[in-house]
Amino acid sequence: MIFNSLAFLAYFPIVTSLYFVLPHRFRWLLLFLASCVFYMYFVPVYILILFVLILIDYSAGLFIETSEGRKRKMFLWLSILSTCLVLFVFKYFNFFNDNVSAIAHFFHLNYPISTLKLMLPIGLSFHTFQSLSYVIEVYRGRQKAERNLGIYALYVMFYPQLVAGPIERPQHMLHQFHEEHVFHFERFVSGLRLMGWGFFKKMVIADRLSVFVNLVYDNYPAYNGFIFLVATVFFGFQIYCDFSGYSDIAIGSAKIMGFELTRNFDSPYFSRSISEFWRRWHISLSSWFKDYIYIPLGGNRVSKVRNYVNILIVFLVSGLWHGASWNFVIWGFLHGVYLIFEDMFRRMRFYISKYFRFSFPTFFSDVLGLIVTFALVNIAWVFFRAKTLAGAMYILRHMFDISTYGHFFAQMNSVFNDQYSLGVSGVAVLVLIVYEFITRTITHAFLRNSYFLAFLSFLLVISLLAFGVFDTQVEFIYFQF
């Protein structure tokens, strides 16, 4: 079941109403069953994979808590390896198998292992990481093992964030399923407004931009020049609005029922550096990699060279997490390189300022940092969006072909002859930018003004009804991860 469907618009109010009607002791069961139905709406049999992961990590948590010494570490690694093995088989086996097969073919060796014909279960990477965070936190002594199997299963399967996050930590989420929530009208309105903003970003911005982006990227040999730059920038906003829109709907729907989910985005395109971008983009995943991979590798407490190696490892793993393709690996590698050069530049600027007693103007530095960061992020998006490495390289080679810029408007008309949709997309993106700028600069008292919020809610409803793309076949981009 996807959020932008009529099924969800009927399902959510029914589940929420039942949630507040039922006694507290039955509510976890309702949410668990509702989550099962929600997930089985896609491919029913794949819920068995979720159940296997749940049983593995639930049991591991109990064994880790009741064991001592080397046994605790043994149970931890059994859980990690078992969970990662499931992810590997469904998501990465064919990728690694194809590469080994290509190497064997290059050396004229016989390699008989064929690819597996398996469909990747929706959201497998997300609930795998959520399960891993649980056993790791139990091992570290920061979380008590959950005795109630149903509550633990609900922690992994909670349907608002089951498919595409945010990736929740057990300390933040598990206790909320034990607490009794009462209906609050203000929380209901606030959650509904956040859901509306998420639907706006998904249906008015992302889904309209996807028409242009898909035409260009799926038929890239037919185009060249500036059209690739436009399509790439459009994709940057498409993926942001698609993914952050999902997060807003998830956080808003959970909030209505009394649950607080982790904020996953914080105006990332206003970032003035790549490091700031990753503090604002997919926050739950960035913090996961920081706490469970970067810091255990030594973080920045090691030599500078080793620190740079740690950064590259984290972002190579991040690339692979997003997809079993060299495109995603290169995307992750690029961001790792960006961060390394950013650190070098920061150190160089410090020494220049100290030696010459010169400080860079803050405003100029901020504006330049914002422009450069946005440009670097979008260059990396080419590898993320292109279906093949050859396609990504073709687009990058021809993106800055100045000789073709004179044909830009003719190409725009051939690609997107629906000027109405193009205009709606452009205006919607401007609305997004202005809104995020206002929320970052205007006082919070103004933003809490009831008249302003009522007016904003009215505009959201009108915009959705007038400009939304009501196509239930358009899934969220991060469902594939």
Residue pairs with C-beta under 8 A, 6 or more apart in sequence:
1 7
1 8
1 11
1 37
1 38
1 41
1 42
2 8
2 472
2 475
2 476
2 479
3 198
3 199
3 202
3 246
3 249
3 250
3 476
4 199
4 202
4 203
4 207
4 470
4 472
4 474
5 472
6 472
7 41
7 472
11 34
11 37
11 38
12 253
15 30
15 31
15 34
16 253
16 256
16 257
18 30
19 27
19 30
19 31
19 257
20 181
20 182
20 183
20 257
22 30
24 180
28 148
28 150
28 151
28 154
28 177
29 150
31 154
31 158
31 159
31 177
32 150
32 153
32 154
32 157
34 159
35 154
35 157
35 158
35 159
35 162
36 47
36 157
38 159
38 162
39 46
39 47
39 50
39 122
39 157
39 159
39 162
39 163
40 47
42 122
43 119
43 121
43 122
46 119
46 121
46 122
49 86
49 90
49 121
49 124
50 121
50 127
50 156
50 157
51 153
52 86
53 83
53 86
53 127
53 128
53 131
53 156
54 131
54 149
54 152
54 153
54 156
54 157
56 79
56 82
56 83
56 131
57 79
57 83
57 131
57 132
57 134
57 135
57 152
57 156
58 146
58 149
58 152
58 153
60 75
60 76
60 78
60 79
60 135
60 138
61 79
61 134
61 135
61 138
61 145
61 146
61 152
62 145
62 147
63 71
63 75
64 72
64 75
64 76
64 79
64 135
64 138
64 139
64 145
65 138
65 144
65 145
66 145
67 74
67 75
72 139
73 139
76 135
76 136
76 139
79 132
79 135
80 132
80 135
80 136
83 128
83 131
83 132
84 128
84 132
86 124
86 128
87 124
87 125
87 128
89 116
89 118
90 118
90 120
90 121
90 124
91 120
91 124
91 125
91 324
92 320
92 324
93 115
93 116
93 118
94 115
94 116
94 118
94 324
95 324
95 325
96 324
97 113
97 114
97 115
97 116
98 115
100 111
100 113
101 111
101 113
104 110
104 111
105 111
120 480
122 163
122 479
123 162
123 163
123 164
123 479
123 481
125 321
125 322
125 481
126 161
126 162
126 163
126 164
126 165
126 167
126 481
127 156
127 157
127 162
129 167
129 285
129 288
129 321
130 155
130 156
130 167
130 168
131 156
132 292
133 167
133 168
133 169
133 170
133 288
133 292
134 143
134 146
134 152
134 155
134 156
134 170
136 292
137 143
137 169
137 170
137 171
138 144
138 145
138 170
142 171
143 170
143 171
143 174
146 152
146 155
146 170
146 174
151 174
151 177
151 178
152 174
154 177
155 168
155 170
155 173
155 174
155 177
156 162
158 168
158 173
158 254
158 259
160 249
160 250
160 251
160 253
160 254
160 259
160 261
161 168
161 250
161 251
161 254
161 261
163 246
163 476
163 479
164 243
164 246
164 247
164 250
164 476
164 478
164 479
164 481
165 247
165 250
165 264
165 282
165 284
165 285
165 478
166 247
166 250
166 251
166 261
166 262
166 263
166 264
166 283
166 284
167 262
167 284
167 285
167 288
168 261
168 262
168 284
169 262
172 260
172 262
173 259
173 261
176 258
176 259
176 260
179 258
181 257
181 258
181 259
182 258
184 258
187 255
187 256
187 258
188 256
190 252
190 255
191 251
191 252
191 253
191 254
191 255
191 256
192 252
192 256
192 457
193 252
193 453
193 456
193 457
193 460
194 248
194 249
194 251
194 252
194 255
195 248
195 249
195 252
195 253
195 256
196 252
196 457
196 460
196 461
196 464
197 245
197 248
197 252
197 460
198 244
198 245
198 246
198 247
198 248
198 249
198 250
198 252
199 245
199 249
199 460
199 464
199 468
200 245
200 428
200 460
200 463
200 464
200 468
201 241
201 242
201 244
201 245
201 248
201 432
202 241
202 242
202 245
202 246
202 249
202 476
203 245
203 464
203 468
203 469
203 470
204 424
204 428
204 463
204 464
204 467
204 468
204 469
205 237
205 238
205 241
205 245
205 425
205 428
205 429
205 432
206 237
206 238
206 239
206 241
206 242
206 245
206 477
207 242
207 468
207 469
207 471
207 474
208 421
208 424
208 425
208 428
208 467
208 469
209 234
209 235
209 237
209 238
209 241
209 425
209 429
210 238
210 242
210 474
211 416
211 418
211 421
212 230
212 231
212 234
212 415
212 416
212 422
212 425
213 231
213 234
213 235
213 238
213 385
215 415
215 416
216 223
216 227
216 228
216 231
216 415
217 231
217 235
217 385
217 386
217 387
217 391
217 395
218 387
220 228
220 386
220 391
220 394
220 395
221 394
223 398
223 411
223 415
224 398
224 401
224 404
225 398
225 399
225 401
225 402
225 403
225 404
225 405
225 407
225 408
225 411
226 399
226 404
226 405
226 408
226 411
227 408
227 411
227 412
227 415
228 395
228 398
228 399
229 399
229 400
230 412
232 378
232 379
232 381
232 382
232 385
232 395
232 399
233 378
234 425
235 381
235 385
236 269
236 374
236 377
236 378
236 381
237 269
237 429
237 432
238 477
239 381
239 384
239 385
239 477
240 265
240 268
240 269
241 432
242 476
242 477
242 478
243 264
243 265
243 282
243 476
243 477
243 478
244 264
244 265
245 476
246 476
246 478
247 263
247 264
247 265
250 261
251 261
251 263
251 264
254 260
254 261
255 261
262 283
262 284
263 283
264 282
264 283
264 284
265 280
265 281
265 282
265 283
266 279
266 280
266 283
267 280
267 436
267 439
267 440
268 277
268 280
268 281
269 374
269 377
269 433
269 436
270 280
270 370
270 436
270 437
270 440
271 277
271 279
271 280
271 281
271 370
271 373
272 365
272 366
272 369
272 370
272 373
273 342
273 369
273 373
274 335
274 338
274 339
274 342
274 373
274 376
274 377
275 339
275 342
276 373
277 373
277 377
278 286
278 335
278 339
279 286
285 318
285 321
289 314
289 317
289 318
290 314
293 313
293 314
293 317
294 310
294 311
294 314
297 310
297 313
297 314
298 306
298 307
298 310
299 307
299 310
300 307
300 310
302 310
308 340
308 343
311 336
311 339
311 340
312 333
312 336
312 337
312 340
314 336
315 332
315 333
315 335
315 336
315 339
316 329
316 332
316 333
316 336
317 332
318 332
318 335
319 328
319 329
319 330
319 331
319 332
319 333
320 328
320 329
320 332
321 481
322 328
322 331
322 332
322 384
322 481
323 480
323 481
326 389
327 383
327 384
327 386
327 387
327 388
327 389
327 392
328 383
328 384
330 383
330 389
330 392
331 380
331 381
331 383
331 384
334 379
334 380
334 383
335 380
338 376
338 380
349 360
352 358
353 359
353 360
379 396
382 392
382 395
382 396
382 399
383 389
383 392
386 392
386 395
398 404
412 422
416 422
424 467
428 463
428 467
438 447
439 447
446 452
447 453
